[in-house]
Amino acid sequence: MTTDQPTDAQLIARVARRDRSAFEQLYERHVRHVLGLATRLIGERAGGEEIAQETFWRVWKRAESFDARRGNFSTWLASIVHHLAIDELRRRRGHAIPIEWDADESQLLSLPDPAPDTQERVWANLQGAQIRIALAELPDAQRQVIELAYFEGLTHLEISERLQEPLGTIHTRARLGLAKLKELLIELYSQ
Amino acid sequence: MQVIDQMGFDPNSHVDELIGVYALDALSADERRTVARHLRVCSRCRALANEALSSVDLVAHSADPIAPSPELKDRLLAQIDADLALSRSRQQPFGALFATPARTFAFAVTLAVMVGLFVFGLSLRTFNLPAQSAPPGAQAQLIAIPSLPTGLLRVSGLTKLGAEQTYEVWLIRNGNPESALMFNVDPEGKVDLWVNYDEPIGNIEQMGITIERAGGSSTPNLNAFVFYGALH
């Protein structure tokens, strides 16, 4: 991104003031990733487009709730996609466990982001394929828990039942798997 | 909070073990709320949660980008234009916005055009009724979305009638005329009126305006059509 282009934070601040052109710029900048993630989560293109449309609609309606001091825009956007898609997946499975959007949104934004460092810059330049390689390198048991939770929207109870493992084991695998993912990415790509 | 309660979870104790499933959105709403409450007051667990959440952000970016269809942007921008139009209308005095049928219709049409055209595939049409015995220059237009049961009739150039007469609007389908409404024009010969039908306007085959005795008629005076024509 060249220096004369507005940052995401600048654009979302303008969107909060009902600036349609700023919204269009954010859309053009992020829609491919949003649609890619939504389609990956929902498992089909039409459903992915519906989630993507609802995601950007929420960006428009809730732009004022985004606080750039507490997190970056793409993380916020990905969390919206994920919440919407998981709600839809759980609804399709006949679940009544909607993720409470407002609570989640405020929760995420209430967590101050760590200051950008070398590792953060590494993350920013990673491509999807590189992250998939690192995911594949995780111990199977940890990767399985991450994928069942993130991509299939299973709760920890459901994962425990599915894998016939104690709940505590699922918690540990999720925590260790997420930490290990970063370690692997540093090993693979920070040289 | 069922599981947390079963585990004997104390809201004041650290939540290390739950950080991974929390970051992955794998807790119930109650469980999430309990963890979030703790994170608000515990910087140690909050730092762990940040780490886990940034890893989840990486997982999110493992999906390959996909180019959207042009329609996705069209639909979104149509939604946003409608939202902006609604916001602007809210800033106007209510009375001003709906002071006349024309203004009300203009507002409805603005929304319909912006949302309907793109999202629902609706189309706005103007039907010009052919003059029969109307004064030169007189016009009657029905502006409507054919799939909706309401349209705006805009009349101009007619003579204002005396108390003993009325203009009557006829909607005709399968050869059967139904009286829709009666009206008179203002001193300038104009009037804007809502026309309501019990089916989509597009189902009406012909439309006419006659001059009848005050109080209206059950059938149109065939010799008194001011305007008459097909709506196709």
Interface residues (C-beta under 8 A of the other chain):
Chain A: R18 R20 F23 E24 Y27 V31 R32 H33 L35 G36 L37 T39 R40 L41 R45 G48 E49 A52 Q53 F56 W57 W60 K61 S74 T75 A78 V81 H82 H83 I86 I97 P98 I99 E100 A103 D104 Q107 L108 S110 L111 P112 D113 P114 E120 W123 L126 G128 A129 I131 R132 A134 L135 V145 I146 A149 Y150 G153 L154 T155 H156 L157 I159 L167 G168 I170 H171 T172 R173 A174 R175 L176 G177 L178 A179 L181 K182 L185
Chain B: V3 M7 D16 E17 L18 I19 G20 V21 A23 L24 D25 A26 L27 S28 A29 R32 R33 A36 L39 R40 R46 A47 A49 N50 E51 A52 L53 S54 S55 V56 D57 L58 V59 A60 H61 S62 A63 D64 P65 I66 A67 P68 S69 L72 K73 R75 L76 L77 Q79 I80 D81 D83 L84 S87
